[in-house]
Amino acid sequence: LKEKQSEIQALNLSYAPCTELSMGMSNDYQLAAEAGASFVRIGTKLVGKEE
């Protein structure tokens, strides 16, 4: 995804700047961070599973 983000940014589209990259969740947040994610969803790690 990081590679695709770079390709889109290179197009310099004013309507799609593609400045953020959201990927990963509680179970793979470390991989997402290593891959260059701007945002990672870690709700379960913070508040636990929904009952």
Distance bins in CASP14 RR format, pairs under 12 A and 6 or more apart:
PFRMAT RR
TARGET T0000
AUTHOR 0000-0000-0000
RMODE 2
METHOD distances of the structure
MODEL  1
1 7 0 0 0 0 0 1 0 0 0 0 0
1 8 0 0 0 0 0 1 0 0 0 0 0
1 18 0 0 0 0 0 1 0 0 0 0 0
1 20 0 0 0 0 0 1 0 0 0 0 0
1 21 1 0 0 1 0 0 0 0 0 0 0
1 22 0 0 0 0 1 0 0 0 0 0 0
1 23 1 0 1 0 0 0 0 0 0 0 0
1 24 0 0 0 0 1 0 0 0 0 0 0
1 31 0 0 0 0 0 1 0 0 0 0 0
1 32 0 0 0 0 1 0 0 0 0 0 0
1 35 1 0 0 1 0 0 0 0 0 0 0
1 36 0 0 0 0 1 0 0 0 0 0 0
1 37 0 0 0 0 1 0 0 0 0 0 0
1 38 0 0 0 0 0 1 0 0 0 0 0
1 39 0 0 0 0 0 1 0 0 0 0 0
2 8 0 0 0 0 0 1 0 0 0 0 0
2 9 0 0 0 0 0 1 0 0 0 0 0
2 18 0 0 0 0 0 1 0 0 0 0 0
2 20 0 0 0 0 0 1 0 0 0 0 0
2 21 1 0 0 1 0 0 0 0 0 0 0
2 22 0 0 0 0 0 1 0 0 0 0 0
2 23 0 0 0 0 1 0 0 0 0 0 0
2 31 0 0 0 0 0 1 0 0 0 0 0
2 32 0 0 0 0 0 1 0 0 0 0 0
2 33 0 0 0 0 0 1 0 0 0 0 0
2 34 0 0 0 0 0 1 0 0 0 0 0
2 35 1 0 1 0 0 0 0 0 0 0 0
2 36 1 0 1 0 0 0 0 0 0 0 0
2 37 0 0 0 0 1 0 0 0 0 0 0
2 38 0 0 0 0 0 1 0 0 0 0 0
3 9 0 0 0 0 0 1 0 0 0 0 0
3 10 0 0 0 0 0 1 0 0 0 0 0
3 18 0 0 0 0 0 1 0 0 0 0 0
3 21 0 0 0 0 0 1 0 0 0 0 0
3 35 0 0 0 0 1 0 0 0 0 0 0
3 36 0 0 0 0 0 1 0 0 0 0 0
4 10 0 0 0 0 0 1 0 0 0 0 0
4 11 0 0 0 0 0 1 0 0 0 0 0
4 16 0 0 0 0 0 1 0 0 0 0 0
4 18 0 0 0 0 1 0 0 0 0 0 0
4 21 0 0 0 0 1 0 0 0 0 0 0
4 23 0 0 0 0 0 1 0 0 0 0 0
4 35 0 0 0 0 0 1 0 0 0 0 0
5 11 0 0 0 0 0 1 0 0 0 0 0
5 16 0 0 0 0 0 1 0 0 0 0 0
5 17 0 0 0 0 0 1 0 0 0 0 0
5 18 1 0 1 0 0 0 0 0 0 0 0
5 19 0 0 0 0 1 0 0 0 0 0 0
5 20 0 0 0 0 1 0 0 0 0 0 0
5 21 1 0 1 0 0 0 0 0 0 0 0
5 22 0 0 0 0 0 1 0 0 0 0 0
5 23 0 0 0 0 0 1 0 0 0 0 0
5 35 0 0 0 0 0 1 0 0 0 0 0
5 36 0 0 0 0 1 0 0 0 0 0 0
5 37 0 0 0 0 0 1 0 0 0 0 0
5 38 0 0 0 0 1 0 0 0 0 0 0
6 18 0 0 0 0 1 0 0 0 0 0 0
6 19 0 0 0 0 0 1 0 0 0 0 0
6 21 0 0 0 0 1 0 0 0 0 0 0
6 36 0 0 0 0 0 1 0 0 0 0 0
7 13 0 0 0 0 0 1 0 0 0 0 0
7 16 0 0 0 0 0 1 0 0 0 0 0
7 18 0 0 0 0 1 0 0 0 0 0 0
8 15 0 0 0 0 0 1 0 0 0 0 0
8 16 1 0 0 1 0 0 0 0 0 0 0
8 17 0 0 0 0 1 0 0 0 0 0 0
8 18 1 0 1 0 0 0 0 0 0 0 0
8 19 0 0 0 0 1 0 0 0 0 0 0
8 20 0 0 0 0 0 1 0 0 0 0 0
8 21 0 0 0 0 0 1 0 0 0 0 0
9 16 0 0 0 0 1 0 0 0 0 0 0
9 17 1 0 0 1 0 0 0 0 0 0 0
9 18 1 0 1 0 0 0 0 0 0 0 0
9 19 1 0 0 1 0 0 0 0 0 0 0
9 20 0 0 0 0 0 1 0 0 0 0 0
9 21 0 0 0 0 0 1 0 0 0 0 0
10 16 0 0 0 0 0 1 0 0 0 0 0
10 17 0 0 0 0 0 1 0 0 0 0 0
10 18 0 0 0 0 1 0 0 0 0 0 0
11 17 0 0 0 0 1 0 0 0 0 0 0
11 18 0 0 0 0 1 0 0 0 0 0 0
12 18 0 0 0 0 0 1 0 0 0 0 0
13 19 0 0 0 0 0 1 0 0 0 0 0
18 38 0 0 0 0 0 1 0 0 0 0 0
19 38 1 0 0 1 0 0 0 0 0 0 0
19 39 0 0 0 0 0 1 0 0 0 0 0
20 36 0 0 0 0 0 1 0 0 0 0 0
20 37 0 0 0 0 1 0 0 0 0 0 0
20 38 1 0 1 0 0 0 0 0 0 0 0
20 39 1 0 0 1 0 0 0 0 0 0 0
20 40 0 0 0 0 0 1 0 0 0 0 0
21 32 0 0 0 0 1 0 0 0 0 0 0
21 33 0 0 0 0 0 1 0 0 0 0 0
21 35 0 0 0 0 1 0 0 0 0 0 0
21 36 1 0 0 1 0 0 0 0 0 0 0
21 37 1 0 1 0 0 0 0 0 0 0 0
21 38 1 0 1 0 0 0 0 0 0 0 0
21 39 1 0 0 1 0 0 0 0 0 0 0
21 40 0 0 0 0 1 0 0 0 0 0 0
22 29 0 0 0 0 0 1 0 0 0 0 0
22 32 0 0 0 0 1 0 0 0 0 0 0
22 33 0 0 0 0 0 1 0 0 0 0 0
22 35 0 0 0 0 0 1 0 0 0 0 0
22 36 0 0 0 0 0 1 0 0 0 0 0
22 37 1 0 0 1 0 0 0 0 0 0 0
22 38 1 0 0 1 0 0 0 0 0 0 0
22 39 1 0 1 0 0 0 0 0 0 0 0
22 40 1 0 0 1 0 0 0 0 0 0 0
22 41 1 0 0 1 0 0 0 0 0 0 0
22 42 0 0 0 0 0 1 0 0 0 0 0
23 29 0 0 0 0 1 0 0 0 0 0 0
23 30 0 0 0 0 0 1 0 0 0 0 0
23 31 0 0 0 0 1 0 0 0 0 0 0
23 32 1 0 1 0 0 0 0 0 0 0 0
23 33 0 0 0 0 1 0 0 0 0 0 0
23 34 0 0 0 0 0 1 0 0 0 0 0
23 35 1 0 0 1 0 0 0 0 0 0 0
23 36 0 0 0 0 1 0 0 0 0 0 0
23 37 1 0 1 0 0 0 0 0 0 0 0
23 38 0 0 0 0 1 0 0 0 0 0 0
23 39 1 0 0 1 0 0 0 0 0 0 0
23 40 1 0 0 1 0 0 0 0 0 0 0
23 41 0 0 0 0 1 0 0 0 0 0 0
24 30 0 0 0 0 1 0 0 0 0 0 0
24 31 1 0 0 1 0 0 0 0 0 0 0
24 32 1 1 0 0 0 0 0 0 0 0 0
24 33 0 0 0 0 1 0 0 0 0 0 0
24 34 0 0 0 0 0 1 0 0 0 0 0
24 35 0 0 0 0 1 0 0 0 0 0 0
24 36 0 0 0 0 0 1 0 0 0 0 0
24 37 1 0 0 1 0 0 0 0 0 0 0
24 38 0 0 0 0 0 1 0 0 0 0 0
24 39 0 0 0 0 1 0 0 0 0 0 0
24 40 1 0 1 0 0 0 0 0 0 0 0
24 41 1 0 0 1 0 0 0 0 0 0 0
24 42 0 0 0 0 1 0 0 0 0 0 0
24 43 0 0 0 0 0 1 0 0 0 0 0
24 44 0 0 0 0 0 1 0 0 0 0 0
24 45 0 0 0 0 0 1 0 0 0 0 0
25 31 0 0 0 0 0 1 0 0 0 0 0
25 32 1 0 0 1 0 0 0 0 0 0 0
25 33 0 0 0 0 0 1 0 0 0 0 0
25 37 0 0 0 0 0 1 0 0 0 0 0
25 39 0 0 0 0 0 1 0 0 0 0 0
25 40 1 0 0 1 0 0 0 0 0 0 0
25 41 1 0 1 0 0 0 0 0 0 0 0
25 42 1 0 0 1 0 0 0 0 0 0 0
25 43 0 0 0 0 1 0 0 0 0 0 0
25 44 1 0 0 1 0 0 0 0 0 0 0
25 45 0 0 0 0 1 0 0 0 0 0 0
25 46 0 0 0 0 0 1 0 0 0 0 0
26 32 0 0 0 0 0 1 0 0 0 0 0
26 40 0 0 0 0 1 0 0 0 0 0 0
26 41 1 0 0 1 0 0 0 0 0 0 0
26 42 1 0 1 0 0 0 0 0 0 0 0
26 43 1 0 1 0 0 0 0 0 0 0 0
26 44 1 0 1 0 0 0 0 0 0 0 0
26 45 1 0 1 0 0 0 0 0 0 0 0
26 46 0 0 0 0 1 0 0 0 0 0 0
26 47 0 0 0 0 0 1 0 0 0 0 0
26 48 0 0 0 0 1 0 0 0 0 0 0
26 49 0 0 0 0 1 0 0 0 0 0 0
27 40 0 0 0 0 0 1 0 0 0 0 0
27 41 0 0 0 0 0 1 0 0 0 0 0
27 42 0 0 0 0 1 0 0 0 0 0 0
27 43 0 0 0 0 0 1 0 0 0 0 0
27 44 1 0 0 1 0 0 0 0 0 0 0
27 45 0 0 0 0 1 0 0 0 0 0 0
27 49 0 0 0 0 0 1 0 0 0 0 0
28 34 0 0 0 0 1 0 0 0 0 0 0
28 35 0 0 0 0 1 0 0 0 0 0 0
28 37 0 0 0 0 0 1 0 0 0 0 0
28 40 0 0 0 0 1 0 0 0 0 0 0
28 41 0 0 0 0 0 1 0 0 0 0 0
28 42 0 0 0 0 0 1 0 0 0 0 0
28 44 0 0 0 0 0 1 0 0 0 0 0
28 45 0 0 0 0 0 1 0 0 0 0 0
29 35 0 0 0 0 0 1 0 0 0 0 0
29 36 0 0 0 0 0 1 0 0 0 0 0
29 37 0 0 0 0 1 0 0 0 0 0 0
29 39 0 0 0 0 0 1 0 0 0 0 0
29 40 1 0 1 0 0 0 0 0 0 0 0
29 41 1 0 0 1 0 0 0 0 0 0 0
29 42 1 0 1 0 0 0 0 0 0 0 0
29 43 0 0 0 0 1 0 0 0 0 0 0
29 44 0 0 0 0 0 1 0 0 0 0 0
29 45 1 0 0 1 0 0 0 0 0 0 0
29 46 0 0 0 0 0 1 0 0 0 0 0
30 36 0 0 0 0 0 1 0 0 0 0 0
30 37 0 0 0 0 0 1 0 0 0 0 0
30 40 0 0 0 0 1 0 0 0 0 0 0
30 42 0 0 0 0 0 1 0 0 0 0 0
30 45 0 0 0 0 0 1 0 0 0 0 0
31 37 0 0 0 0 1 0 0 0 0 0 0
31 40 0 0 0 0 1 0 0 0 0 0 0
32 38 0 0 0 0 1 0 0 0 0 0 0
32 39 0 0 0 0 1 0 0 0 0 0 0
32 40 1 0 1 0 0 0 0 0 0 0 0
32 41 0 0 0 0 1 0 0 0 0 0 0
32 42 0 0 0 0 1 0 0 0 0 0 0
33 39 0 0 0 0 0 1 0 0 0 0 0
33 40 1 0 0 1 0 0 0 0 0 0 0
33 42 0 0 0 0 0 1 0 0 0 0 0
34 40 0 0 0 0 0 1 0 0 0 0 0
40 46 0 0 0 0 0 1 0 0 0 0 0
41 47 0 0 0 0 0 1 0 0 0 0 0
42 48 0 0 0 0 0 1 0 0 0 0 0
43 49 0 0 0 0 1 0 0 0 0 0 0
43 50 0 0 0 0 1 0 0 0 0 0 0
44 50 0 0 0 0 1 0 0 0 0 0 0
END
